[in-house]
Amino acid sequence: MDEHSPAAPRLTADGLASVTERHLATLSTLGPTGLLHVVAVGFTWHGGVVRVITREGSQKVRNIERDPLATVAQVAGPQWLSFAGHARVVRDADSVALAVDLYARRYRQPQPNPQRVAIELVPSRIMGSRGLVVTGSALR
């Protein structure tokens, strides 16, 4: 699914602009004790997928492998976006390279990390400030 698929939740032009500007977000996953594990992350939105780069073995990786439900939320001044859905950890070189390239375009080139993996979240629900999400898009 991509951001233009009729079945995918969609962002407006302003929403797409918001996810290309340099804003940080939070990634929320369910921790091992049942409490939310919420951490600051950089993320990208491309092809209907939210991507976060991280290190193999990190708490967020362990959480997603135990329970794939996750939410990435961005707040930029008075505007906000939230992407909720199922996440997975990808380790193949092409997927990780794509995530790194997208991250470098939005933020900066990350330092080399041989333990790097990527988290991919396909949102089943996108919520946000008025004007950022297409009204009436599927699964909103």
C-alpha positions in Angstrom: 0.0 0.0 0.0 1.2 3.5 -0.6 -0.1 6.9 0.6 -2.2 7.1 -2.6 -3.9 3.7 -2.4 -7.7 4.1 -1.7 -7.4 1.5 1.1 -4.6 3.3 2.9 -5.1 6.1 5.4 -3.8 9.2 3.6 -2.1 12.5 4.4 -3.0 15.8 2.7 -0.3 17.9 1.0 0.2 19.7 4.3 0.4 16.3 6.1 3.0 15.1 3.6 5.0 18.4 4.1 4.9 17.9 7.9 6.5 14.4 7.7 9.3 15.7 5.5 10.2 18.6 7.7 12.7 18.0 10.5 10.5 17.0 13.5 11.1 14.3 16.0 8.4 11.9 17.2 7.7 9.3 19.8 7.5 5.6 19.3 5.2 3.8 21.7 5.3 0.1 22.2 4.2 -2.3 25.0 7.1 -3.0 27.4 7.8 -6.3 29.1 6.0 -5.3 32.3 2.9 -4.2 30.4 3.7 -0.5 30.7 4.0 1.7 27.7 7.6 2.1 26.5 7.7 5.6 24.8 11.0 6.9 23.3 11.9 9.8 21.1 12.8 8.8 17.5 13.3 10.2 14.1 11.1 8.6 11.5 10.2 8.7 7.8 7.1 8.2 5.8 7.5 6.6 2.4 5.3 4.3 0.4 2.7 4.2 3.1 5.2 2.9 5.7 6.7 4.6 8.8 10.3 3.7 9.3 12.6 4.1 12.3 16.2 3.1 12.4 17.6 1.6 15.5 20.1 -0.9 17.0 19.6 -4.7 17.1 18.6 -5.8 20.6 17.2 -2.4 21.7 14.2 -2.4 23.9 12.0 -1.2 21.1 13.1 -4.0 18.9 12.4 -6.6 21.7 9.0 -5.0 22.4 7.9 -5.1 18.7 9.1 -8.7 18.3 7.0 -9.7 21.4 3.9 -7.5 20.4 3.8 -5.7 17.1 1.3 -3.0 18.0 3.0 0.4 17.9 2.3 4.1 17.4 4.5 6.8 16.1 3.4 10.3 17.1 4.8 13.6 15.9 4.0 17.0 17.5 5.2 20.2 15.7 3.9 23.3 17.5 0.1 23.1 17.4 0.0 20.3 14.7 0.2 16.6 15.4 0.1 13.3 13.6 -0.3 9.8 14.9 0.4 6.6 13.0 -0.9 3.4 14.7 -0.6 -0.2 13.4 1.5 -3.3 13.3 5.3 -3.0 13.2 8.0 -5.4 12.3 11.8 -5.4 12.5 13.6 -5.7 9.2 17.2 -6.8 9.0 17.9 -7.4 5.3 20.5 -5.1 3.8 18.2 -3.5 1.2 15.4 -2.6 3.7 17.9 -1.2 6.2 19.7 0.8 3.5 16.4 2.3 2.3 15.5 3.3 5.9 18.9 4.9 6.4 18.7 6.8 3.1 15.2 8.1 3.9 16.4 9.1 7.4 19.4 10.9 6.0 17.2 12.9 3.7 14.9 14.1 6.5 17.4 14.5 9.3 21.1 13.9 8.7 23.4 11.0 7.7 23.5 8.6 10.7 26.8 7.3 11.9 27.7 3.8 10.5 26.3 1.0 12.8 26.9 -2.6 12.0 24.0 -3.5 14.4 21.5 -1.3 12.6 18.0 -2.6 11.9 14.9 -0.8 10.9 11.4 -0.8 12.2 8.6 -0.7 9.6 5.1 0.3 10.7 2.2 0.0 8.3 -0.5 2.2 9.8 -4.1 1.0 10.1 -5.0 4.3 11.5 -3.7 7.8 11.1 -5.0 10.7 13.2 -3.9 14.3 13.2 -4.6 17.9 13.3 -7.3 19.3 11.0 -5.9 19.6 7.5 -3.2 17.0 7.8 -5.2 13.8 7.2 -7.6 13.2 4.3 -11.1 13.4 5.8 -12.9 10.2 5.4 -9.9 8.2 4.3 -10.1 4.5 5.1 -9.4 3.4 8.6 -9.1 7.0 10.0 
